[in-house]
Amino acid sequence: MLTPATALYWAVTAKVVLVGTLRTPNRTLWAVLGLASALLLAALYVPWAVAVLRFAPLPLHELAAACGLGLLSVLWFEGIKWARRGPSI
């Protein structure tokens, strides 16, 4: 069981690792993220793409939930990587 201090330390360290990764110049990462996001939004909200793919536009609360769960999964795996590597501070 995690104590509150341990949980806080883990959360801060995981954030530092994730922020460090995002601050590292990586054109490919940003290109892939941008293109994937644009294609997903087009598939959900551009009328001809919706008709071809037979998707239904998501309400805002469902889109926010999907984005939040995606972020949670990234943080979860960052936590696993951190736990395997051990604290560096």
C-alpha angles and dihedrals in degrees: 000000000000121000116222091253092052092047091050092048090049092049093049093045093047089050091051091051092048093045090047090052092050093047093054108099106253115156093181093056093051093044092052093046092048095046094046091049093047093049092047092050090046091050090052102040112021105094099221092046090049089051094049096045095034093227124151120225112256121237113242095254092053092047090050091049091051092050091047093050090048090053090047091054091052091050090047092056091044087055091051091050090048092049092051093046095044128223113311096194 
